[in-house]
Amino acid sequence: MRTVCEEVVKYVLPAYRSLIARKLVNDYGLTQEEVSKIMGISQAVVSYYLSNKRGKGTSKYENVELLQQEAEKSARRLANGESSAKIAKEFCEICKLLRESKIIKEEQLIIACDK
């Protein structure tokens, strides 16, 4: 038996981090090293996120508009110097939004994508 939190940590959180890392590099012009320091992850992980080598199975979540919007907000806040710890604490709220909007169906532990 798997919980929703297990599904989210395995698939949604890496997708969210990947979206943020890509935004910080592509939209804000930060280096991989700068992104790693801001996000509190290694430069190698940033590289994997940018090359889609990390987070296999997360692509279905990366295409969810709500997650993309939340990642954009978080990337902007990080680029403006806000603490990654504060943003990380708010991830549970993002998960809640995904469940409330039926993007994550708790009873099936799968994504409900309308695309």
Secondary structure, 3 states (H helix, E strand, C coil): CCCHHHHHHHHHHHHHHHHHHHHHHHCCCCCHHHHHHHHCCCHHHHHHHHCCCCCCCCHHHHCCHHHHHHHHHHHHHHHCCCCHHHHHHCHHHHHHHHHHCCCEECCCCEECCCC
